[in-house]
Amino acid sequence: MYNDTEALRRELLDEAYAGAFSGLGPILLDTEEIRNADSEELEEIARRYGLR
């Protein structure tokens, strides 16, 4: 589904920002992890977010 690591990173950051905007403020803590993650770590985060 996500062949491009940076596209997945953008999608996850969008999800984190949307969650924070909707009242889940602590989800902003995930943004640093998402920014620094490699492709395998991004896949794991995507699973946690229910995107995989």
C-alpha positions in Angstrom: 0.0 0.0 0.0 2.7 2.5 0.9 5.7 2.0 -1.4 7.1 5.4 -0.5 8.5 5.8 3.0 8.0 9.6 2.9 4.3 9.2 1.8 3.7 6.9 4.8 5.5 9.4 7.1 3.3 12.2 5.8 0.1 10.1 6.3 1.1 9.2 9.8 1.9 12.8 10.7 -1.5 13.9 9.3 -3.2 11.2 11.4 -1.3 12.4 14.5 -2.1 16.1 13.9 -5.8 15.2 13.3 -5.9 13.2 16.5 -4.4 16.1 18.4 -6.9 18.5 16.9 -9.8 16.3 17.9 -8.7 16.3 21.5 -6.1 13.6 21.8 -3.3 15.9 22.7 -0.8 13.2 23.9 -0.7 11.9 20.4 1.5 14.8 19.5 4.3 12.9 21.3 4.2 10.4 18.4 5.2 13.1 15.9 8.9 13.0 17.0 8.9 9.2 16.7 7.3 9.4 13.3 9.8 12.0 12.1 12.8 10.0 13.2 11.6 6.5 12.2 13.0 4.4 9.5 10.8 2.5 7.1 10.4 -0.6 9.3 9.5 1.6 12.3 7.0 3.5 10.2 5.3 0.3 9.3 5.0 -0.6 13.0 3.5 2.8 13.8 1.1 2.4 11.0 -0.1 -0.9 12.5 -0.6 0.8 15.9 -2.7 3.5 14.1 -4.7 0.9 12.4 -3.5 1.8 8.9 -2.0 -1.6 8.2 
